[in-house]
Amino acid sequence: MKTKKIIYPIFFIVLLSVSCTKLQETYTGSTSRLDSTSIEPIVAPAYSNLFHLWDQGETTSPTTTPSEGGLFPINELSTDEAMIPTRGTDWYDGGEWQQDFLQTWTSNHPHTSQLFIELSQGISRANGSILSLDKLLQSPIVKTYKAELHFLRCYYSYLIMDIYGQVPYRDYKEMDFLKDPTILNRKTAFDTIVSELKKYALPGMANDGSIPYGRPTKSAANMLLAKLYLNQEVYTGTPGYDSCLVYVNKVINSGQYSLADDYWQIFAPDNNLNAGNKEIIFAAVQKETFNMGNNGKWNRPFMLAFHYNHKWSATVPAQYNINGVVVPENFCKMLCTQTDTSIDTRWRDDRFIVPKKNCIYLGHNYGQAYNLSARNQPVKVKERDGKTPVIYTFECPLTGATESNGVRVIKFYPQLVSSTTGESYANDCPIFRIADAYLMRAECNVRLSTSNGAAPVDDINWIRQHRVKSGASSTALNVTAAQVNLDFILNERGLELYQEMHRRQDLIRFGKYLTKPYEPSLGQTATNVSPSNHILCPIPQTQIDIIKGFKQNPGY
């Protein structure tokens, strides 16, 4: 079981349903014991939304449970990287999962609507926490927490700007809640977020290594600024690649982060403690025993993807598997041409298969599925009819899929021995990690025809040298400078960062989000092209109805 100095007390308070108002009543005016223990409950609400954003769960009541308000349906299922096909009557759910993949949302779609609420709530909670800290003695520790809250406020605003294009803005000191917030367009929101990060967040945030794991540091703020500048042309029409290089080089040159020699430790259940921790700059902290209202069924990527009868291990049974998420055929083909899958551990890893701890590859699973028998022998998994073998195929139609269609991926893998039957995981989800920083630097340098900090090929090969399977030469995956163009970098980002919530933003920046490649398994006879307005999600109708300044995004 994981232990953390900061985040677990935070979420414990949130789980007790302590409201912002009550926290303010408890701590307003108190200047004794101004340490982490006394301040954590005040900042707790703003952190809790990070936990929800990385949930991969399901809910039957979006008004009371937030799991479908996470980033996964929008940032992954709307791309070429993941989809949830309909299998008979399973996974139709009013067509909402198909609509994610086809980018055919409406203003009342549950995923886009609940995500907007989740992000808006994060901003509101950050505002309340900053206001509460304003009333305390402004000691160094209080100022550091205030800077972190400004960072969180900016992070949530950045996601709303990125996904919806309009940001509801209210100064945290504004207490007249009968007054509508100001609605910022993308350019104004970009300028406002950058200004707040530079003026109120970055100067007061702690240096790397000086505060406990789980809280954002200066490098997290520098990464957020780098992300903003990387996508500035999308947001404002003006490129910001030079500025991105300034901030991404600060992160790389800080010397506080390094590429993991074992890629899969980055996503392990103990990734807060193992060597993968050095790669993580900022993470959404998870815990196996968190219960946020749906019987603990929140962060469970294995159960979402694998067949109903396919077991992770003897203590993590298949009875709760729901046979959902698959990898589209063309994304698999792209990865197979991007790298040598026989020696690139990112494609798949057999560390649990060889010692016969289970029959699941980390990464991509295809072909006949097996469970381990009581005698540790592989036994073929059968479909629910008890007869048909479960053979995961590269082909998978969006509708009318069989139980076995589709490649299954597990990246954030559960413990082999679990006390929660695999329904909640302890893996922290990286929001920013150093490999992404190297990829961002390589991209900017290719776009600018420069070698600021390093030549693009050197950054790419530095990552690849840490992704070679044991036994192969460390340079076996190296590429040449001539190979490293923008198409290569987009594909490399897909290989390195799949299922980490980056794909939608990357495809938009590279001009490929609206065009999905021809998918034979979807019955397509031509490339699928979405309307240009679907780069943005619709503003939820419920928000338009109550906030006068909102106008629906074009085309919805």
C-alpha positions in Angstrom: 0.0 0.0 0.0 1.3 3.5 -0.9 2.0 6.2 1.7 2.3 9.9 0.8 3.0 12.8 3.1 0.6 15.3 1.5 -2.0 14.0 -0.9 -3.6 11.2 1.1 -4.5 13.5 4.0 -6.0 15.9 1.4 -8.2 13.2 -0.2 -9.2 11.9 3.2 -10.6 15.2 4.0 -12.4 15.4 0.7 -13.9 12.0 1.2 -15.4 13.2 4.4 -17.3 15.7 2.3 -15.9 18.7 4.1 -17.0 21.7 2.0 -15.0 24.8 1.1 -17.3 26.9 3.3 -16.8 24.8 6.4 -13.0 24.8 5.8 -13.1 28.5 5.7 -15.1 28.7 8.9 -12.7 26.4 10.6 -9.4 28.1 9.6 -10.3 31.8 9.0 -8.3 33.9 11.4 -6.3 31.1 12.9 -2.5 31.8 12.8 -1.3 29.1 15.1 0.2 25.9 13.7 0.6 27.2 10.2 2.2 24.1 8.9 1.3 21.5 6.2 -1.0 19.6 8.6 -3.1 22.6 9.3 -3.2 24.0 5.7 -3.8 20.7 3.9 -7.6 20.7 4.6 -7.9 24.2 3.1 -6.2 23.3 -0.2 -7.8 19.8 -0.3 -10.8 20.6 -2.5 -8.8 22.0 -5.4 -6.6 18.9 -5.6 -9.5 16.4 -5.6 -10.5 17.3 -9.2 -7.1 16.0 -10.4 -8.1 12.6 -9.1 -11.3 12.6 -11.0 -9.8 13.8 -14.3 -7.8 10.6 -14.6 -10.5 8.2 -13.6 -11.4 5.6 -16.2 -14.7 4.4 -14.8 -18.4 4.3 -15.6 -21.4 5.8 -13.9 -25.1 5.4 -14.0 -25.7 8.9 -12.6 -23.6 11.7 -14.0 -25.2 14.2 -11.6 -23.9 12.4 -8.6 -20.7 10.6 -9.7 -17.9 12.2 -11.7 -16.2 9.3 -13.4 -17.5 10.0 -16.9 -16.3 13.6 -16.4 -12.7 12.5 -16.8 -10.4 13.3 -19.7 -10.4 9.9 -21.2 -13.5 10.0 -23.3 -12.5 13.4 -24.9 -8.7 13.2 -25.1 -8.4 9.5 -26.0 -11.7 8.1 -27.3 -12.2 10.9 -29.8 -8.9 10.1 -31.4 -7.3 7.4 -33.5 -5.8 5.9 -30.3 -8.7 4.3 -28.6 -12.4 3.5 -29.0 -15.2 1.5 -27.3 -17.1 -0.6 -29.9 -20.6 -1.8 -29.5 -20.8 -5.6 -28.9 -24.3 -6.7 -29.4 -26.2 -4.8 -26.7 -23.1 -4.1 -24.7 -21.6 -0.6 -24.7 -24.3 1.1 -26.8 -25.5 3.4 -24.0 -27.5 5.6 -26.2 -24.6 5.9 -28.7 -22.5 8.0 -26.5 -19.2 6.0 -26.9 -19.7 6.0 -30.7 -20.3 9.7 -30.6 -17.0 10.2 -28.8 -15.0 8.3 -31.5 -16.9 10.0 -34.4 -16.8 13.4 -32.7 -20.5 13.8 -33.1 -21.3 15.3 -29.7 -24.3 17.4 -28.8 -24.6 20.1 -26.2 -26.2 17.6 -23.9 -23.6 14.8 -24.3 -22.8 13.3 -20.8 -19.1 13.2 -21.3 -18.5 16.7 -22.6 -21.0 18.1 -20.1 -19.6 16.4 -17.0 -16.0 17.2 -17.9 -16.9 20.9 -18.2 -18.5 20.7 -14.7 -15.4 18.9 -13.3 -13.0 21.5 -14.6 -15.2 24.5 -13.6 -15.5 23.0 -10.1 -11.7 22.7 -9.9 -11.4 26.4 -10.7 -14.1 27.3 -8.1 -12.4 25.2 -5.4 -9.0 26.8 -6.1 -10.6 30.2 -5.8 -12.2 29.3 -2.4 -8.9 27.9 -1.1 -6.9 31.0 -2.2 -9.4 33.2 -0.5 -9.2 31.2 2.7 -5.4 31.4 2.7 -5.5 35.1 2.2 -7.0 35.4 5.6 -4.1 33.7 7.3 -0.7 35.1 8.4 1.3 35.2 5.1 4.1 33.0 6.2 6.4 31.4 3.6 4.5 28.1 3.7 1.1 29.9 3.2 2.6 31.7 0.2 3.8 28.5 -1.3 0.4 26.9 -1.1 -1.2 29.9 -2.6 1.1 29.7 -5.5 0.3 26.1 -6.0 -3.4 26.9 -6.0 -2.9 29.6 -8.6 -1.1 26.9 -10.7 -4.1 24.5 -10.3 -6.5 27.3 -11.2 -4.5 27.9 -14.3 -4.2 24.2 -15.1 -8.0 23.7 -15.0 -8.6 26.9 -17.0 -6.0 25.7 -19.6 -8.0 22.5 -20.1 -11.3 24.3 -20.5 -9.6 26.6 -23.1 -8.1 23.7 -24.9 -11.3 21.6 -25.1 -14.1 24.2 -25.2 -12.5 27.4 -26.4 -14.3 29.6 -23.8 -13.3 30.0 -20.2 -15.6 31.3 -17.4 -13.3 33.8 -15.4 -13.9 35.2 -12.0 -11.3 36.9 -9.8 -10.9 34.7 -6.7 -11.8 37.7 -4.5 -15.2 38.2 -6.3 -17.9 37.2 -3.8 -21.0 38.3 -5.7 -22.0 34.9 -7.1 -25.2 36.4 -8.5 -23.0 38.2 -11.0 -22.1 36.1 -14.1 -18.4 35.3 -14.7 -16.7 37.0 -17.6 -16.4 34.6 -20.5 -12.9 34.7 -22.1 -12.4 33.7 -25.7 -9.3 31.5 -26.5 -6.9 34.3 -27.1 -7.8 36.3 -24.0 -7.9 33.1 -22.0 -4.4 32.3 -23.2 -3.0 35.7 -22.2 -4.8 35.6 -18.9 -3.5 32.1 -17.9 0.1 32.9 -19.0 0.0 36.1 -17.0 -1.3 34.5 -13.9 1.2 31.6 -14.1 4.1 34.1 -14.4 2.9 36.6 -11.8 1.2 34.5 -9.1 2.2 30.9 -9.5 5.7 30.4 -10.7 7.5 32.9 -8.5 6.1 31.5 -5.3 6.2 27.7 -6.1 8.7 25.5 -4.4 11.9 24.3 -6.1 12.0 20.7 -7.2 12.7 18.3 -4.4 11.9 20.7 -1.6 8.3 19.6 -1.0 6.7 16.2 -0.8 5.8 14.2 -3.9 2.3 15.0 -5.2 2.5 18.7 -5.0 3.4 20.9 -8.1 6.8 22.6 -8.2 8.4 25.2 -10.4 9.1 22.6 -13.0 5.4 21.8 -13.2 4.6 25.4 -13.8 7.4 25.6 -16.4 5.9 22.5 -18.1 2.4 24.1 -18.2 3.9 27.3 -19.7 5.7 25.2 -22.3 2.5 23.4 -23.1 0.7 26.7 -23.6 3.4 28.0 -25.9 3.6 24.7 -27.8 -0.1 25.1 -28.7 -0.2 28.9 -28.9 -0.7 28.8 -32.6 -3.9 26.7 -32.2 -5.2 29.0 -29.5 -4.2 32.5 -30.9 -3.0 32.1 -34.4 0.5 33.1 -33.5 3.2 30.4 -33.0 5.0 30.2 -29.7 7.7 27.6 -30.3 10.6 29.8 -29.3 8.9 30.5 -26.0 8.1 26.8 -25.5 11.8 26.1 -25.9 12.7 28.6 -23.1 10.5 26.8 -20.6 11.0 23.2 -21.6 14.8 23.8 -21.4 14.4 25.0 -17.9 12.7 21.8 -17.0 15.3 19.6 -18.7 18.2 21.6 -17.4 16.9 21.6 -13.8 18.7 18.3 -13.4 15.9 17.0 -11.2 14.3 14.6 -13.6 15.7 11.7 -15.7 14.3 9.1 -18.1 13.4 5.8 -16.4 15.6 2.8 -17.5 12.5 0.7 -17.0 9.6 2.2 -19.0 7.0 0.2 -17.2 8.0 1.4 -13.7 6.6 4.8 -14.7 3.1 3.3 -14.7 3.4 0.7 -11.9 1.2 0.5 -8.8 4.2 1.8 -6.7 5.3 4.5 -9.2 5.5 7.0 -6.4 8.3 5.1 -4.9 10.2 3.2 -7.7 12.8 4.5 -10.1 10.0 5.7 -12.5 9.4 8.5 -10.0 12.4 10.4 -11.4 10.6 10.7 -14.7 7.4 12.1 -13.3 7.3 15.9 -12.9 3.7 16.2 -11.7 1.1 13.4 -11.2 -2.6 12.9 -10.4 -2.2 10.8 -7.3 -4.3 7.7 -6.9 -4.9 5.1 -4.2 -6.3 1.6 -4.4 -8.7 2.2 -1.5 -10.2 5.5 -2.6 -14.0 5.2 -2.8 -15.6 8.2 -4.5 -19.2 6.9 -4.5 -19.4 4.2 -7.1 -18.3 1.3 -4.9 -14.7 2.1 -5.5 -15.0 1.4 -9.2 -13.0 4.4 -10.5 -9.6 4.0 -11.9 -9.7 0.5 -13.5 -8.2 0.5 -17.0 -7.6 -3.3 -17.0 -11.3 -4.0 -16.3 -12.4 -1.5 -18.9 -10.4 -3.1 -21.7 -10.1 -6.9 -21.2 -12.6 -9.6 -21.9 -15.2 -10.6 -19.3 -13.4 -13.9 -18.6 -9.8 -12.7 -18.9 -8.0 -12.6 -15.5 -5.2 -10.3 -14.5 -4.1 -12.7 -11.7 -5.6 -15.2 -9.2 -6.5 -12.4 -6.8 -7.9 -10.0 -9.4 -10.7 -12.0 -11.0 -12.4 -11.3 -14.3 -15.9 -11.1 -12.8 -15.9 -7.3 -13.0 -14.3 -6.9 -16.5 -16.5 -5.1 -18.9 -14.7 -5.7 -22.3 -14.7 -2.1 -23.5 -11.7 -0.1 -24.7 -9.7 -1.3 -27.8 -6.9 0.2 -29.9 -8.1 0.9 -33.5 -6.4 -1.1 -36.2 -4.6 1.8 -37.9 -3.0 3.1 -34.7 -1.5 -0.4 -34.1 -0.2 -0.5 -37.7 1.4 3.0 -37.2 3.2 1.8 -34.1 4.4 -1.3 -35.8 6.0 0.8 -38.6 7.3 3.4 -36.2 9.6 1.1 -34.2 11.0 -2.4 -34.0 8.3 -4.0 -31.8 10.5 -7.0 -31.1 12.9 -4.9 -29.0 10.9 -1.8 -28.1 9.4 -2.3 -24.6 6.8 0.3 -25.2 4.9 -2.0 -27.6 4.6 -4.8 -25.1 6.5 -6.4 -22.2 6.3 -10.0 -20.9 7.7 -9.5 -17.4 4.7 -11.3 -15.8 4.3 -14.0 -18.5 7.8 -15.5 -18.3 7.7 -16.1 -14.5 4.1 -17.3 -14.9 2.5 -14.7 -12.7 -0.2 -14.1 -15.3 -0.8 -14.3 -19.1 -1.0 -10.6 -19.8 1.5 -8.5 -21.7 2.1 -4.9 -20.5 1.2 -2.8 -23.5 -0.6 -4.4 -26.4 -2.4 -7.8 -26.3 -3.5 -9.6 -29.4 -4.1 -13.2 -30.4 -5.3 -16.1 -28.2 -6.0 -15.0 -24.6 -5.0 -17.2 -21.7 -5.5 -17.5 -18.0 -3.3 -19.4 -15.6 -4.6 -22.6 -14.2 -4.2 -23.7 -10.5 -1.0 -25.5 -11.7 0.3 -22.3 -13.4 -0.4 -23.6 -16.9 -1.9 -21.4 -19.6 -5.6 -22.2 -20.3 -7.4 -20.7 -23.3 -10.0 -18.0 -22.4 -13.4 -18.7 -23.8 -16.2 -16.3 -24.7 -19.3 -16.2 -22.5 -20.8 -19.1 -24.5 -18.2 -21.3 -23.0 -17.1 -22.5 -26.4 -15.6 -19.8 -28.6 -12.0 -19.0 -28.0 -11.2 -15.4 -27.1 -8.8 -14.3 -29.8 -8.1 -10.6 -29.8 -7.9 -9.3 -33.4 -6.5 -6.2 -34.9 -9.7 -5.8 -36.8 -12.6 -4.3 -34.8 -15.7 -2.6 -36.2 -17.2 0.3 -34.2 -20.6 -1.4 -34.3 -21.4 -5.1 -34.3 -18.1 -6.2 -32.8 -17.7 -9.6 -31.4 -16.6 -10.3 -27.8 -13.0 -10.8 -29.1 -12.5 -8.1 -31.6 -9.9 -5.5 -30.8 -6.4 -5.2 -29.5 -6.4 -4.7 -25.7 -3.9 -2.4 -23.9 -2.9 -2.2 -20.3 -0.6 0.6 -19.3 -1.5 1.4 -15.7 -1.4 -2.1 -14.5 -2.8 -3.4 -11.2 -1.0 -5.1 -8.4 -0.8 -8.9 -8.8 -2.3 -9.3 -5.4 -5.2 -6.8 -4.8 -7.5 -6.2 -1.9 -10.1 -4.5 -4.1 -10.5 -7.2 -6.8 -9.0 -4.8 -9.3 -11.7 -2.2 -9.2 -9.4 0.7 -8.1 -5.7 1.1 -8.8 -2.9 2.7 -6.9 -1.0 3.9 -10.0 -0.4 7.6 -10.0 -1.1 9.2 -13.5 1.7 11.4 -14.9 0.4 14.8 -15.9 3.8 15.9 -17.0 6.9 13.8 -17.4 10.4 14.4 -18.7 10.1 12.2 -21.8 7.4 14.6 -23.0 9.7 17.5 -22.4 12.3 16.0 -24.7 9.6 15.3 -27.3 8.3 18.8 -27.1 11.9 20.2 -27.5 12.5 18.0 -30.5 9.2 19.1 -32.1 9.9 22.8 -31.6 13.4 22.5 -33.0 12.1 20.7 -36.1 9.5 23.4 -36.6 12.1 26.1 -36.2 14.9 24.3 -38.0 17.1 24.8 -34.9 18.9 22.7 -32.3 18.2 24.8 -29.2 19.2 22.7 -26.3 19.9 19.6 -28.5 19.4 18.4 -32.0 16.0 16.8 -32.5 17.5 13.4 -33.4 19.5 13.5 -30.2 16.4 14.0 -28.0 14.6 11.2 -29.9 17.5 8.8 -29.6 18.0 9.6 -25.9 14.4 8.5 -25.2 14.7 5.4 -27.4 17.9 4.3 -25.7 15.9 4.0 -22.5 13.1 2.0 -24.2 15.2 -0.9 -25.6 14.4 -4.3 -24.1 17.0 -6.0 -22.0 19.5 -7.9 -24.1 19.5 -5.6 -27.1 22.0 -2.9 -27.8 21.2 0.4 -26.2 21.4 2.0 -29.7 19.3 -0.6 -31.5 16.3 1.7 -31.8 18.3 4.8 -32.8 17.1 6.7 -35.9 18.9 9.1 -38.2 18.4 12.9 -38.4 16.8 12.5 -41.8 14.0 10.4 -40.3 13.1 12.9 -37.7 10.4 15.1 -39.3 7.1 16.3 -38.0 5.2 13.1 -39.0 7.8 11.0 -37.2 7.5 13.1 -34.0 3.7 12.8 -34.0 4.0 9.1 -34.3 6.7 8.9 -31.7 4.5 10.9 -29.3 1.8 8.3 -29.9 4.3 5.5 -29.1 5.7 7.0 -26.0 2.6 8.7 -24.5 -0.4 6.5 -25.6 -3.3 6.6 -23.1 -1.8 9.4 -21.1 -4.4 12.0 -22.3 -2.2 13.8 -24.9 -3.5 12.5 -28.2 -6.3 14.9 -29.0 -4.2 17.9 -28.4 -1.3 16.5 -30.4 -3.5 15.6 -33.4 -5.0 19.1 -33.4 -1.6 20.8 -33.3 -0.4 18.6 -36.2 -3.6 19.3 -38.2 -4.8 15.6 -38.1 -7.5 15.5 -35.5 -10.5 15.9 -37.8 -9.3 13.3 -40.3 -9.2 9.7 -39.2 -7.4 7.3 -41.5 -9.4 4.8 -43.5 -10.4 2.0 -41.2 -11.3 -1.2 -43.0 -12.6 -2.7 -39.8 -15.1 0.2 -39.5 -16.5 -0.6 -42.9 -15.2 2.7 -44.2 -14.6 3.1 -47.9 -13.0 6.6 -47.5 -11.2 8.7 -44.9 -13.5 9.9 -42.2 -13.5 13.7 -41.9 -15.3 15.6 -39.1 -16.5 19.2 -39.5 -13.9 21.8 -38.7 -15.8 23.1 -35.8 -15.4 19.8 -33.9 -11.9 20.8 -32.9 -13.8 22.3 -30.0 -16.4 20.4 -27.9 -19.8 21.9 -27.4 -20.5 24.2 -24.4 -23.0 22.3 -22.2 -26.5 23.6 -22.7 -27.0 23.7 -19.0 -24.2 26.3 -18.8 -25.6 28.4 -21.6 -29.0 28.4 -19.9 -27.6 29.9 -16.6 -24.6 32.0 -17.7 -25.5 34.9 -20.1 -22.1 35.4 -21.6 -21.8 31.9 -23.0 -22.5 31.4 -26.7 -22.6 27.9 -28.2 -19.5 27.0 -30.3 -20.3 27.1 -34.0 -21.9 24.1 -35.5 -23.6 22.7 -32.4 
